[in-house]
Structure formats: C-alpha cells, structure tokens
Amino acid sequence: WMGNLESASNEWIELKNISNSELDISNWQILDKKEQIKVVFPLDTKIITGGFLLLERTDDNSVLNIKADIIYTGALSNSDEGLRLFDDQCNLVDEVLADSSWLAGNNAEKKTIERDVSGFDWHTSSVMNGTPKAENSLPEIVYYGGGGGSSTPTNADAAPANADNNNQ
C-alpha cells in the first residue's frame, strides 16, 4: 500500500475475499492506528468469492490502468502505524501493525507488503508497485553462500528476500 515511483501519496489498500461465498461488507470499517484513515463501506458493498476490492487514496490515479472500487483520504505512516478491519458489529476481522516498522515491504524499491498464500503471513512483493486486483506475488528467494556442492538449493541456503531492508 505504499506509494509508487510517481508519488508517495499514491497509496492503495486491497481486500480479498478468501471465503467460499460472496461477502457483504456493508458498514464494515477500515481504520488506521491514528484514525487518519476511516473508511466505512457503503450499503451493498460486496466482494465475490476470490474477488478483490481496491481502495485508492484521494483519487483514482494511485493505481494506473485499474479502476478503484473505493476512494479514501488519509495517509499511512512508514512506522508506528496499523490497519484494522472491523465488521458491521465492530468485531475485529483482521489487522496488521507496524509498531516500529511494517512487517515487510521495501519503500525504496516500491515493493509493497502483501499476504502470502496461507493468508496469515506477510512478505515483500516481488513486483514493483505490487499486484493490485490480482493474486499476490510469490516472495523472492535470495541464495547465500556459493562455491562447490550441489546446484540444488536447500532450505538452509535460502532466506526471505529483503530481510535486512528498511520496511515501508
């Protein structure tokens, strides 16, 4: 949800319906930690099974060539931040927190934080500007070491991409 090379203000947030049926999110809310962002989804806001809902900051120019479903105002911080999703009864449905910094993402390369295939962990997108309204990328694998031995990497050889980079 970071900005893009054009502007740090070109932020976007995406929701995906991972349930087995259409999801009605009417009157659900997204709030950031300091409540600078507060989105209340209008009546009849639905996400089809496996579908996406794209929220763009300020206007429909944050993600080029992809139409926003919702426009929101407010800015996300690179640290001491968080996003929470509440249902229409104010029950917490999901959250991601950046107490000191985001769990993943690379602001310098404009590679956003995204959920992994399990739907529970986070990784840095392997695609610049992320994958809005499309399946998330697979995390990059960086190989360490070298010289001699098998040409087949093992789990001991691999580490998460961008592990030492500054997060969003």
N, C-alpha and C positions, 0 to 999 in steps of 0.2 A: 504493500500500500504506500510505498514511498513515491515521491515524485519521479519524473523522468528527466532525461537529459535536457529537455526544453525548459522545465521549470520544477523546482522543488514543491510548488503548490499543486502540481498535477497528481494529487493523491487519489487513490481509489481503494475501495473495500469490496470484497466479493463474498457472497454466501452461496453455499452449495447444499442442495437437499440430498442427504445421503439416506433418507428413509425409503421405505418401499411404497409410499403413496404421495400424492400431491400434498404439499404443506402450505396451509393458510397461515401467513404471518401477520395478518391484520392486527394492528395495535401492539405488535411486538416492538421492542426498542433496542437500539444500539447506543451505548453511552461510552465516552472515553473517560479516563480516570478523573480529569478535572471538569468534566461535563461541558467542555467547549464544543464537543460534538454530541448532539442529541437528535437521533432520528427516530421518529415514531412512524411505523409503516401504515399507510392508509388502508382503509377498508378494501377488501378484495385483492390484497397483495398475496399472490400465490407463487410458489416455486414448484414446477413439475418434478417428478421423481428423476433424480440425476441432473436436474437443471441448476442454473446459476442465476443469481440476482446481482447486478453490478451497480454499485453506488459510486458516483464520481463527485469530487469536491468542487463546489462553486458553479461549475458549468459542465457541458457535455464534451469538453475538449481535453479532459485529463487522459483518456484512453483514445488514441486516434483510430478511426475507422470502426469503432464498436460503440453502439448506442447505449447510453446509461439507462438503467431502469429507474434510478432514484438519484436526485442531486441533493447533496448535503453541504452544510457550511461548518467551518471549524477546521483546525489543523491538528495533525498528530505530531507529537514530540518524538525526538530520537531517543530520549531517555526519560525515566520516571513517568511512564505512560502505561496505558492499558486500554483494552476494549472489552466491553461486556455486552452480551446479547441476552435480553430478557423476553420471556413470552408475555402474552396478554394478561397473565395473572401476576406479573412481576417476579416469576421464578427465574433464577439464573439458568440459562440453557448452555452457554459457552462463554469462555473468556480467554484472553491472552494478556499477559502482563510483562511489562518491561521495567522492572524495578530499577535496575541500573541501566540496562540497555535491552533491546529486543533479543529474543532467543536465537534469531537467525536473521538473515538479510545482509546485504552489502550495499550501503548507501553510495559509496564511491563508484561502484560498477552498475548501480541501479538494478540490482537483483533483489527482488522483494522476498519477504518471508512468506512461506506457503506451507500448508499442511501436507504431510506425507500420505502415502496410500492407505495407511492404517486409519487416518482421520484423527489421530490423537497426538502425534508428534509434529515438530516443525523442522523445516530445513530451508536453506537459501536456494531460491530458484536458480536453475542452471541457465535460464533465459533472461537476457536483459529486458527490463520492463515487465517481467512476469508473464503470466498466461491468462489474462482476463477472459472470462466466459468460456474457458477451455480447461481440460484436465491439467492439473499441476504437473510440473516437470519432475523428472527423477533427479535426486541430488547428484551433484558431481562427485566423482571419486578421485582423490588425489593419491598417487602412489609415492611412497617414500622408500628410500634405500636404492639398491641397484647393484649392478655387477654380479655376475655369476648366478648360479642357482636356476631354479625353474622359471620359465617365462609365464607361468600361470600365477596370477596374483592370489594371495591368500588373505584371509580376514586380518591377519596380523600386519599385512602390508598396506592396508587401506585405512584412511582416516576421513572424517567428514570434510567436505570442501569448505574453504573459508573459515576454518576453525579458529584461526588467530586474527581474522579481520575484524575491523570495527563493525558492529551491527548498526542497523538503521539508527 
